[in-house]
Amino acid sequence: MTALALILLAVTAIAPLVLSAKRIPTWIAPVVTTLALGGSALAATATRPVTGFALGATLVIAVAAAATGGAPLVLAAFRIARRRSESGARPDEGPLRGGRTIGVLERVAVAVAILSGWPEGLAIVLAVKGLARYPELREPHASEQFIIGTFTSVLYAVAVTGVAQALIT
């Protein structure tokens, strides 16, 4: 079951990169990512704590999955909130620029903070992001984009690290 959990966690990390091709519908990447993460979580509940190579693989794959998998889910959340169209609009379009890069860095920081046993790091990451974006939040729809993107991104990173913690403990 440990191998299955790690394979599904790796699928969670790789699927958004592979499925970002132009010809693939935009809804497939978040669905595959979510299903793979859910399957990994189920498999992780039926395992013993990982050690050695499996422990290192769990940490590396979890941080990679947190970094790559959040973008399709954030875009899906924007579409659900009717802030993005089905035409595949990018998060860098709109009132807040650089959202894709900031999101990757945010998810990596959240995953590393949680996996290193420092959950207070979440507060620091969110505070730094909020302070850095504060001047831009007065633009129309900026606050909604900020809240939806940040919550989706952080919740996804927490979910991925939750699966990793299930494998570790």
ABEGO torsion letter per residue (X at the ends): XAAAAAAAAAAAAAAAAAAABAABBAAAAAAAAAAAAAAAAAAAAABBBBBEAAAAAAAAAAAAAAAAAAAAAAAAAAAAAGABBAAGBBAABEABBGAAAAAAAAAAAAAAAAAAGBAAAAAAAAAAAAAAAAAAAABBGAAAAAAAAAAAAAAAAAAAAAAAAAAAX
